Amino acid sequence: SGGAGDGSIRNLHAPAAFLCGTFDIAVTNCAIDFEQATTPVFYGVFNDGDHLGVRTPPYSDRIAAVVTGWLRWPLMNAQALKSMFVGGQCTVCMDTNWTVQQKNLQ
């Protein structure tokens, strides 16, 4: 959550997930970071959420599920969770609570 929007994202060397709210003060920077990233990136905007939505239901529950899936997929080699993030029919992509973009994810 957040985003720099200053080009420093080009220093990123590993896959990343960017999660921001629609009304997040940093959503513009998240979008800039997504565009500038060269590594695999999952970019999810939790619809109608704001910057502090990460701390309050219903957004906190949705975000926790996505973050947990994102971390378990590569760190625990939980390949079944890959479908949450990859492809046009990914689980989060199909969830109307999210607006999703992906880059270089396989």
C-alpha positions as CSV (number, residue, x, y, z in Angstrom):
1,S,0.0,0.0,0.0
2,G,1.3,3.4,-0.9
3,G,3.7,3.9,-3.7
4,A,6.6,6.2,-4.4
5,G,5.8,7.4,-7.9
6,D,9.4,8.7,-8.2
7,G,11.0,6.1,-10.4
8,S,12.7,4.3,-7.6
9,I,10.5,1.2,-8.4
10,R,13.0,0.5,-11.2
11,N,15.3,-0.8,-8.4
12,L,12.8,-3.6,-7.7
13,H,14.3,-7.0,-8.4
14,A,11.6,-9.4,-7.3
15,P,7.9,-9.9,-8.0
16,A,5.6,-7.4,-6.1
17,A,2.0,-6.9,-5.2
18,F,0.7,-3.3,-5.1
19,L,-2.6,-3.0,-3.2
20,C,-4.3,0.4,-3.0
21,G,-7.7,1.8,-2.4
22,T,-9.8,3.7,-4.9
23,F,-9.7,6.8,-2.8
24,D,-6.2,6.2,-1.4
25,I,-4.1,9.3,-1.2
26,A,-1.3,7.2,-2.8
27,V,-3.3,5.6,-5.6
28,T,-1.7,7.8,-8.3
29,N,1.7,6.8,-7.1
30,C,0.7,3.1,-7.1
31,A,-0.4,3.5,-10.7
32,I,2.9,5.2,-11.7
33,D,4.9,2.5,-9.9
34,F,3.0,-0.2,-11.7
35,E,3.7,1.4,-15.1
36,Q,7.4,1.8,-14.3
37,A,8.0,-1.7,-12.8
38,T,9.9,-4.1,-14.9
39,T,9.5,-7.1,-12.5
40,P,6.3,-9.2,-12.3
41,V,3.7,-7.1,-10.6
42,F,0.1,-7.7,-9.4
43,Y,-1.7,-4.4,-8.9
44,G,-5.0,-4.6,-7.1
45,V,-7.2,-1.6,-6.2
46,F,-9.8,-2.4,-3.5
47,N,-12.9,-0.7,-4.8
48,D,-14.3,2.2,-2.7
49,G,-11.5,1.8,-0.2
50,D,-9.3,4.6,1.2
51,H,-5.8,4.8,2.6
52,L,-6.8,3.6,6.1
53,G,-9.1,0.9,4.7
54,V,-6.4,-1.6,5.1
55,R,-7.1,-1.4,8.8
56,T,-10.9,-1.6,8.9
57,P,-13.5,-4.2,7.7
58,P,-14.6,-5.0,5.1
59,Y,-11.4,-4.0,3.4
60,S,-9.0,-5.3,6.0
61,D,-10.4,-8.9,5.5
62,R,-10.2,-8.7,1.7
63,I,-6.7,-7.4,1.8
64,A,-5.6,-9.9,4.4
65,A,-6.8,-12.8,2.1
66,V,-4.9,-11.4,-0.9
67,V,-1.7,-10.7,1.0
68,T,-1.8,-14.1,2.6
69,G,-2.3,-15.7,-0.8
70,W,0.4,-13.6,-2.4
71,L,3.0,-14.6,0.2
72,R,2.1,-18.2,0.4
73,W,2.2,-18.7,-3.3
74,P,6.0,-18.1,-3.8
75,L,7.3,-18.5,-0.2
76,M,5.6,-21.7,0.6
77,N,5.5,-23.0,-3.0
78,A,1.7,-23.1,-2.8
79,Q,1.1,-23.4,-6.5
80,A,-2.7,-23.7,-6.1
81,L,-2.7,-20.1,-5.1
82,K,-1.2,-18.9,-8.4
83,S,-4.7,-18.9,-9.8
84,M,-5.5,-16.1,-7.4
85,F,-3.2,-13.7,-9.3
86,V,-2.3,-14.9,-12.8
87,G,-4.4,-14.7,-15.9
88,G,-7.5,-12.9,-17.0
89,Q,-9.7,-15.2,-15.0
90,C,-7.7,-15.0,-11.8
91,T,-9.7,-15.3,-8.6
92,V,-9.0,-11.7,-7.5
93,C,-9.6,-10.5,-11.0
94,M,-13.1,-12.0,-11.0
95,D,-13.9,-10.5,-7.5
96,T,-16.0,-7.3,-8.0
97,N,-14.4,-5.9,-4.9
98,W,-11.1,-5.5,-6.8
99,T,-9.9,-3.8,-10.0
100,V,-6.8,-5.6,-11.1
101,Q,-3.9,-5.2,-13.5
102,Q,-1.0,-7.6,-14.0
103,K,2.4,-7.4,-15.5
104,N,4.8,-10.2,-16.4
105,L,3.1,-12.7,-14.1
106,Q,3.4,-16.3,-15.2
